[in-house]
């Protein structure tokens, strides 16, 4: 139903900033939440943040509160993840995802229906 494409990943020094984008196409009107997850080597996929597509409600994992900010541009069907004060432990592949029907558990990757291809974020110490 929806196609997602991430961009903006790269290499940054600790304390630096990076801005990720997730462009959605297709039946974007069906999106309920747009979320960001990350997966580091040897670790399970981890919830980062999510935003209600029709509202402005935002949700953050404790590990990124105060450092990351999610936003959206509904007219362009794009979600943005602004990452500040990056730490080496933020190094991971970051994925954006969309869910159409939800039970409210936006923090579970298993709930999401469409996924982007992922973009690598590497933070050097």
N, C-alpha and C positions, 0 to 999 in steps of 0.2 A: 504493500500500500504506500509506503513512504521510503524514500531513498535518502540516506544521510552521508555527508562527506565532511570529514574533519580536515582542518588545516591549522598551521601555526606552531606545530611542535618544533623542537630543536634543542640545542645545547646552550645552557646558561649557567653562570656561576652562582653559587649559593648567595642568597640575598637579592638576587635579581628578579626580574619579572618576565612573564610570557603571557600572551593572549591567544587562546585557542578559539576557533570558529567551527560551527557545525551548521552547514547549509542543508536544509530539508527541501525535498521536492516530491511531487506526487500528491496524494490525498492528505495534505497537511492539515486540513480542517478537522481531521479525526484525532489529532494528537491531544492527549490529556496532560501528560507530563513529558518534558524533555529532561533527560538526566545525563550526568557525566559519571563514568566509572573509570577505574584505573586498575592495572594489573602489573605487578612487579614480578621479576623472575622468582619462581619458587613460592609465590603467594597466590591466594585466591583473589578473584575479582572483587574489588572494593568500591563501595559507594563513595562518591565525592560530593556531589551536589545535584539538585533537581529544581525545576521551576514549573509551575503550572502554566500551561500554554495559554489558557483563556483568562487567567488571573495573573497576579504578580507575586504570588506566594513562593517563597524560596526556602530551601532546606539544605543544610550543610552537615557533613560529617564533622565530628569533633576535631579531627586531625587538621582540618583546613579552615575552621572558623576564624574569622578575623584576618585571614590571608587571601582567600579566594572569594571571588564574586561572580555569580552567574547572572546573566541578563538575557534579554531577548528582543528581537526586532520582528514583530509579527508581520509587518508589511513585506519583509524580505524572507520570512520563514527561516530565520537564523538565530541560533543560540550562541552566546559568547561566554567564555570562561576566562576571566582575568585572574592570573595567578601572581601574587606578590610575595615577597619575602620567602622565596623558594629555598627549600632545604634538600640536601642529598636524598633523604628518604622519600621525597616526592617523585623521584625517578621511577618512571613506569610508562607503559603504553596507555594512553588515554583514549577512551571510547565515548562517543556520544550515543544516546539511545532514546527511542521514543516508545511510549506505551499508549494504547488506545482505550482499553478497558482496564480499570485498576480496582483493586480491593483497598487501596490506600497505602500499600507497602512499596512506596516509590524507591526505597533504599535497597530493595532486593533485585539483583540483576535478572533473576529468573522471571520477573514480572514483565519485562520489556519485550516488545514485539519486533522492532527494527533497530539495527545497529550500523554504525559507521565502520570503516575499515581500521580505524585506530591511527593515532599519531604518537610518535615517540617523543617523550620529554626526558631529557637527561640533565641533572643538576650536579655540577662538579663542586667539590669541597675546596 
